[in-house]
Amino acid sequence: MIDRQRFLGGVSAAVAASTSGVRAQTRDPYKIGMTWPLTGPLASSGLEYMPGAEVAVVHVNRAGGINGHPLQLDIEDTAGTPQGGVAAMRKLVQVDGCQAIVTLYTNVVTAQIPLADQLKIPVIGNIQTPGLMSKSPYTFSHAETLVATSALFRDYWKAHRYKRIFAFLPNNALGPVFSNLFTAATKDAGAEYAEVRFNYGDNDYRGLVARAKDFNPDGVMVAAPGGLDDTVIIKQLREAGVNVQLFVPGNFIEEPAWRAGVGPYLEGIVMAGLVIDPVTGKQFVDDYRIKTGRTPSPLTAELYDVIMMVAWAMKRSSYNGEAIAKQLAVLKGVPSAVGGTITMDSEHYSVPVTDSLRQVRNGKLVKVS
């Protein structure tokens, strides 16, 4: 896990270094505010992804900044809660003067949407929940959607003739979204479905695991975006003798804490998620490795993309939230680290990259039919 204080110090140093030597370094910076989980049960993922944003700022400033202004990240902790998200956004906009907000997690952005409308400040993040970011002219998403992810699992279950699917879902705003999608997917695949809800940070899920075992499934979905609770659930499933196929709606294999958490039970897990394109993502991957000493995850690359999208919108408008939002709404042709280019659709979701499921084999992800 990344140390929070050391990381935040690293952000400041890297941003300062990226603006040194830039011709317009004496101009006022253009700020992107980040409402981010730096503490709490979701902090492990938040801190893991953050260097992706830092690398994006370095790349923007290396190229001359935003119309001569250096780009700067201002970060406030949300602790992964709605209340924290609102307080962090108010501080970043009303005190620090940020004209765009990058955020994370459905429960946080749901609480921020009314504030975005009130302040006329765009909010953008890697939000997978369908329809949520369409509720405001100031909210945008760049992520593989859960609709696309559930369709991949549906096709797999149908092709492999699965009959009983059990799911572990988070007891938060994302839980009902997963539930609706997986209920429909299993029905379309001709399988029975059952689920339980877990609370992040509980650590002991053996009671829920017993319910899964009693269901006698031939496949188990563990859906726990953020944090490391899914690794605990996976371990406790295997320790209880539930040895059926496991599914995870995300590609977390490059995240060291997640990989270490799963430990010996990594092999064979089927994941849905993007991979970083070796061509369009090469510079990002190279600089990320130089900075951190490890390979970035696709979710880190998506955060990199988000910063580049905001920079694109700023360059084509002005340092004004309303103007930036209007440009994000018509964004088109921005290169993506996960392949191709990014286009924003009329619902304020970036057009997703077509992907397939992958299975861990010999410690590496391999495409599966």
C-alpha positions as CSV (number, residue, x, y, z in Angstrom):
1,M,0.0,0.0,0.0
2,I,1.2,3.5,-0.8
3,D,2.1,5.7,2.2
4,R,-0.3,8.7,2.1
5,Q,2.1,11.4,3.4
6,R,4.9,10.3,1.2
7,F,2.6,10.1,-1.8
8,L,1.2,13.6,-1.3
9,G,4.7,15.0,-1.0
10,G,5.6,13.2,-4.2
11,V,2.7,14.9,-6.0
12,S,3.8,18.3,-5.0
13,A,7.5,17.7,-5.9
14,A,6.6,16.1,-9.3
15,V,4.2,18.9,-10.2
16,A,6.7,21.5,-9.3
17,A,9.4,19.7,-11.3
18,S,7.1,19.4,-14.3
19,T,6.5,23.2,-14.4
20,S,10.2,24.1,-14.1
21,G,11.6,25.3,-17.4
22,V,8.2,25.8,-18.8
23,R,8.1,29.2,-20.5
24,A,4.9,30.4,-18.7
25,Q,5.9,29.1,-15.2
26,T,5.3,32.6,-13.7
27,R,1.6,32.6,-14.8
28,D,-1.1,31.5,-12.5
29,P,-1.7,27.7,-12.6
30,Y,-4.9,26.2,-13.9
31,K,-6.1,23.9,-11.2
32,I,-7.9,20.5,-11.3
33,G,-9.3,19.6,-7.9
34,M,-9.4,15.9,-6.9
35,T,-11.9,14.7,-4.4
36,W,-10.2,11.4,-3.6
37,P,-10.2,8.6,-1.0
38,L,-6.9,9.0,0.8
39,T,-8.1,7.4,4.0
40,G,-10.7,4.8,5.0
41,P,-11.4,1.3,3.6
42,L,-11.3,2.5,-0.1
43,A,-8.0,4.4,0.3
44,S,-5.8,1.5,-1.0
45,S,-7.3,1.8,-4.5
46,G,-7.4,5.6,-4.4
47,L,-3.7,5.9,-3.6
48,E,-2.8,3.2,-6.1
49,Y,-4.5,5.1,-9.0
50,M,-3.3,8.6,-8.1
51,P,0.2,8.4,-9.7
52,G,-1.7,8.1,-13.1
53,A,-3.0,11.7,-12.6
54,E,0.4,12.9,-11.6
55,V,2.0,11.5,-14.7
56,A,-0.7,13.2,-16.8
57,V,0.1,16.6,-15.2
58,V,3.8,16.1,-16.0
59,H,3.0,15.3,-19.6
60,V,0.7,18.4,-20.0
61,N,3.3,20.7,-18.4
62,R,6.2,19.2,-20.4
63,A,4.3,20.2,-23.5
64,G,3.9,23.8,-22.3
65,G,0.9,23.6,-20.0
66,I,-2.6,24.9,-20.8
67,N,-2.3,27.9,-23.1
68,G,0.9,28.9,-21.3
69,H,-0.5,28.2,-17.8
70,P,1.0,25.3,-15.8
71,L,-1.5,22.6,-14.8
72,Q,-1.8,21.8,-11.1
73,L,-3.5,19.2,-9.0
74,D,-5.2,20.2,-5.7
75,I,-6.2,17.1,-3.7
76,E,-8.7,16.8,-0.8
77,D,-9.6,13.6,1.0
78,T,-13.1,12.2,0.8
79,A,-12.5,9.0,2.9
80,G,-14.7,7.5,0.3
81,T,-17.9,8.9,1.8
82,P,-20.7,11.2,0.3
83,Q,-20.2,13.7,3.1
84,G,-16.5,13.8,2.5
85,G,-17.0,14.2,-1.2
86,V,-19.2,17.3,-0.8
87,A,-16.9,18.9,1.8
88,A,-13.8,18.3,-0.3
89,M,-15.5,19.7,-3.4
90,R,-16.7,22.8,-1.6
91,K,-13.2,23.5,-0.3
92,L,-11.5,22.9,-3.7
93,V,-13.9,25.2,-5.6
94,Q,-14.9,27.9,-3.1
95,V,-11.5,28.2,-1.3
96,D,-8.9,27.0,-3.7
97,G,-10.6,28.2,-6.9
98,C,-10.5,24.9,-8.9
99,Q,-12.6,25.0,-12.0
100,A,-12.9,21.3,-12.6
101,I,-13.2,18.3,-10.2
102,V,-12.0,14.8,-10.7
103,T,-13.8,12.3,-8.5
104,L,-14.1,8.6,-7.7
105,Y,-16.9,6.2,-6.6
106,T,-20.6,6.2,-7.2
107,N,-21.7,7.1,-3.7
108,V,-19.4,10.2,-3.7
109,V,-20.3,11.5,-7.1
110,T,-24.1,11.0,-6.4
111,A,-23.8,13.5,-3.5
112,Q,-21.7,15.9,-5.6
113,I,-24.1,16.2,-8.6
114,P,-26.4,18.9,-7.0
115,L,-23.3,20.8,-5.9
116,A,-21.9,20.6,-9.5
117,D,-25.1,22.2,-10.7
118,Q,-25.1,24.9,-8.1
119,L,-21.4,25.9,-8.6
120,K,-21.4,25.3,-12.4
121,I,-18.3,23.2,-12.1
122,P,-17.7,20.0,-14.1
123,V,-17.2,16.8,-12.3
124,I,-15.6,13.9,-14.1
125,G,-14.4,10.5,-13.0
126,N,-14.0,6.8,-13.8
127,I,-17.7,6.1,-12.9
128,Q,-19.1,2.9,-14.2
129,T,-22.7,3.3,-13.0
130,P,-25.0,3.6,-16.1
131,G,-27.1,6.7,-16.3
132,L,-25.7,8.5,-13.3
133,M,-23.6,11.1,-15.1
134,S,-26.4,11.9,-17.5
135,K,-28.3,13.7,-14.8
136,S,-26.4,17.0,-15.0
137,P,-24.8,19.1,-17.7
138,Y,-21.7,19.2,-15.4
139,T,-21.0,15.5,-14.9
140,F,-19.0,13.2,-17.1
141,S,-17.6,9.6,-17.0
142,H,-14.7,7.9,-18.6
143,A,-14.8,4.2,-17.8
144,E,-15.8,0.8,-19.1
145,T,-19.5,0.7,-18.2
146,L,-21.0,-2.0,-16.0
147,V,-23.5,-2.7,-18.8
148,A,-20.7,-3.8,-21.1
149,T,-19.0,-5.7,-18.3
150,S,-22.2,-7.7,-17.3
151,A,-22.8,-8.5,-21.0
152,L,-19.3,-10.1,-21.2
153,F,-20.1,-12.3,-18.1
154,R,-23.5,-13.2,-19.5
155,D,-22.1,-14.5,-22.7
156,Y,-19.4,-16.5,-20.8
157,W,-21.9,-18.1,-18.5
158,K,-24.2,-19.0,-21.3
159,A,-21.4,-20.4,-23.5
160,H,-20.1,-22.5,-20.6
161,R,-23.6,-23.6,-19.4
162,Y,-23.4,-22.2,-15.9
163,K,-26.5,-23.0,-13.9
164,R,-26.0,-21.3,-10.5
165,I,-24.3,-18.0,-10.0
166,F,-23.7,-16.5,-6.5
167,A,-22.6,-12.8,-6.1
168,F,-21.0,-10.8,-3.3
169,L,-22.0,-7.1,-3.8
170,P,-21.1,-4.0,-1.8
171,N,-23.6,-2.5,0.6
172,N,-23.5,0.9,-1.0
173,A,-24.9,2.9,-3.9
174,L,-23.2,0.5,-6.4
175,G,-24.8,-2.6,-4.9
176,P,-28.3,-2.2,-6.5
177,V,-26.7,-1.4,-9.9
178,F,-24.7,-4.6,-9.8
179,S,-27.7,-6.5,-8.6
180,N,-30.0,-5.4,-11.4
181,L,-27.4,-6.1,-14.1
182,F,-26.3,-9.5,-12.7
183,T,-29.9,-10.6,-12.1
184,A,-30.7,-9.9,-15.8
185,A,-27.4,-11.4,-17.0
186,T,-27.9,-14.7,-15.2
187,K,-31.5,-14.9,-16.4
188,D,-30.5,-14.3,-20.0
189,A,-27.8,-17.0,-19.5
190,G,-30.4,-19.5,-18.2
191,A,-28.9,-19.6,-14.7
192,E,-30.2,-19.2,-11.2
193,Y,-28.9,-16.3,-9.2
194,A,-28.4,-15.4,-5.5
195,E,-26.5,-12.7,-3.8
196,V,-25.4,-11.2,-0.5
197,R,-24.3,-7.6,0.5
198,F,-21.1,-7.0,2.4
199,N,-19.8,-3.9,4.2
200,Y,-16.4,-2.6,3.4
201,G,-13.9,-3.0,6.1
202,D,-15.7,-5.9,8.0
203,N,-12.8,-8.3,7.2
204,D,-14.7,-11.4,8.4
205,Y,-17.1,-12.6,5.7
206,R,-17.3,-16.2,6.7
207,G,-21.0,-16.0,7.5
208,L,-21.7,-14.7,4.0
209,V,-19.3,-17.3,2.6
210,A,-21.4,-20.0,4.3
211,R,-24.5,-18.8,2.5
212,A,-22.6,-18.9,-0.8
213,K,-21.5,-22.5,-0.1
214,D,-25.0,-23.5,0.8
215,F,-26.3,-22.2,-2.6
216,N,-23.9,-24.8,-4.2
217,P,-22.9,-22.5,-7.1
218,D,-20.8,-23.3,-10.1
219,G,-19.6,-19.8,-10.3
220,V,-19.1,-16.9,-7.8
221,M,-18.9,-13.2,-8.6
222,V,-17.0,-11.0,-6.2
223,A,-17.8,-7.4,-7.0
224,A,-15.9,-5.0,-4.7
225,P,-14.6,-2.0,-6.6
226,G,-12.1,-0.1,-4.4
227,G,-10.4,-1.4,-1.3
228,L,-9.2,-4.9,-0.7
229,D,-12.4,-6.5,0.6
230,D,-12.7,-8.7,-2.4
231,T,-9.3,-10.2,-1.7
232,V,-10.5,-11.2,1.8
233,I,-13.7,-12.7,0.4
234,I,-11.8,-14.7,-2.2
235,K,-9.4,-16.1,0.5
236,Q,-12.3,-17.0,2.8
237,L,-14.2,-18.6,-0.1
238,R,-11.2,-20.9,-0.9
239,E,-10.5,-21.6,2.7
240,A,-14.1,-22.7,3.1
241,G,-13.8,-25.2,0.3
242,V,-15.7,-23.2,-2.3
243,N,-13.5,-24.1,-5.3
244,V,-15.7,-23.1,-8.2
245,Q,-14.8,-20.6,-10.9
246,L,-14.4,-17.0,-9.5
247,F,-15.3,-13.8,-11.4
248,V,-14.2,-10.2,-10.7
249,P,-15.7,-7.2,-12.6
250,G,-12.4,-5.4,-13.0
251,N,-8.8,-5.9,-13.9
252,F,-6.7,-5.5,-10.7
253,I,-3.9,-7.9,-11.4
254,E,-1.3,-5.1,-11.7
255,E,-2.2,-3.6,-8.3
256,P,0.4,-4.9,-5.9
257,A,-1.8,-4.7,-2.8
258,W,-4.6,-6.5,-4.5
259,R,-2.3,-9.2,-5.9
260,A,-0.7,-9.7,-2.5
261,G,-4.1,-9.9,-0.8
262,V,-5.4,-12.7,-3.1
263,G,-2.0,-14.5,-2.6
264,P,-2.1,-18.1,-3.7
265,Y,-5.7,-17.9,-4.9
266,L,-5.0,-15.6,-7.9
267,E,-4.7,-18.4,-10.4
268,G,-7.8,-19.1,-12.5
269,I,-9.8,-15.9,-11.7
270,V,-11.8,-14.6,-14.6
271,M,-11.7,-10.8,-14.9
272,A,-13.5,-8.2,-17.0
273,G,-11.6,-5.1,-17.7
274,L,-9.5,-3.1,-20.1
275,V,-5.8,-3.4,-20.7
276,I,-3.3,-0.7,-21.6
277,D,-2.6,-0.3,-25.3
278,P,1.2,-0.9,-25.9
279,V,1.3,1.9,-28.6
280,T,-0.9,4.7,-27.4
281,G,-0.1,4.0,-23.7
282,K,3.6,3.5,-24.1
283,Q,4.8,6.9,-22.9
284,F,2.4,6.7,-19.9
285,V,3.6,3.3,-19.0
286,D,7.3,4.2,-19.3
287,D,7.0,7.3,-17.2
288,Y,4.8,5.5,-14.6
289,R,7.4,2.8,-14.2
290,I,10.1,5.4,-13.8
291,K,8.1,7.1,-11.1
292,T,6.8,4.1,-9.2
293,G,9.0,1.2,-10.2
294,R,5.9,-0.9,-11.2
295,T,3.5,-1.5,-14.1
296,P,0.3,0.7,-14.0
297,S,-3.1,-0.9,-13.9
298,P,-5.7,-0.1,-16.5
299,L,-7.7,1.8,-14.0
300,T,-4.7,4.0,-13.4
301,A,-4.5,4.6,-17.1
302,E,-8.2,5.6,-17.1
303,L,-7.4,8.3,-14.5
304,Y,-4.5,9.5,-16.7
305,D,-7.0,9.8,-19.5
306,V,-9.4,11.8,-17.4
307,I,-6.7,14.4,-16.6
308,M,-5.8,14.6,-20.3
309,M,-9.5,15.1,-21.1
310,V,-9.9,18.0,-18.7
311,A,-6.7,19.5,-20.1
312,W,-8.1,19.2,-23.6
313,A,-11.3,21.0,-22.6
314,M,-9.4,23.7,-20.8
315,K,-7.2,24.4,-23.9
316,R,-10.3,24.8,-26.0
317,S,-12.2,27.1,-23.7
318,S,-10.9,29.1,-20.7
319,Y,-10.3,28.6,-17.0
320,N,-14.0,28.6,-16.2
321,G,-16.1,25.7,-15.1
322,E,-19.0,26.3,-17.3
323,A,-16.9,26.7,-20.4
324,I,-14.9,23.6,-19.5
325,A,-18.1,21.6,-19.1
326,K,-19.3,22.6,-22.6
327,Q,-16.1,21.4,-24.1
328,L,-16.2,18.1,-22.3
329,A,-19.7,17.5,-23.7
330,V,-18.3,17.6,-27.2
331,L,-14.9,16.0,-26.6
332,K,-13.7,13.9,-29.5
333,G,-10.5,12.4,-30.7
334,V,-8.4,12.5,-27.5
335,P,-5.8,9.7,-27.5
336,S,-6.4,7.0,-24.8
337,A,-3.8,5.1,-22.9
338,V,-6.1,2.0,-23.1
339,G,-6.3,2.3,-26.9
340,G,-7.9,4.3,-29.6
341,T,-9.3,7.8,-29.0
342,I,-11.9,9.1,-26.6
343,T,-15.3,10.5,-27.7
344,M,-18.0,11.7,-25.3
345,D,-21.5,10.6,-26.1
346,S,-24.7,12.5,-25.7
347,E,-25.3,10.9,-22.3
348,H,-21.9,12.2,-20.9
349,Y,-20.2,8.8,-21.0
350,S,-17.1,8.2,-23.1
351,V,-17.5,5.6,-25.8
352,P,-16.2,2.4,-24.2
353,V,-13.4,0.4,-25.8
354,T,-14.6,-3.1,-26.8
355,D,-13.0,-5.7,-24.6
356,S,-13.2,-9.3,-23.7
357,L,-12.8,-11.4,-20.5
358,R,-9.4,-12.5,-19.3
359,Q,-8.3,-15.3,-17.0
360,V,-5.3,-15.5,-14.8
361,R,-3.1,-18.3,-16.1
362,N,0.4,-18.8,-14.7
363,G,0.1,-15.4,-13.1
364,K,-0.7,-13.5,-16.3
365,L,-4.0,-12.5,-17.9
366,V,-5.0,-14.4,-21.0
367,K,-8.0,-13.7,-23.2
368,V,-10.8,-16.2,-23.0
369,S,-13.6,-16.9,-25.4
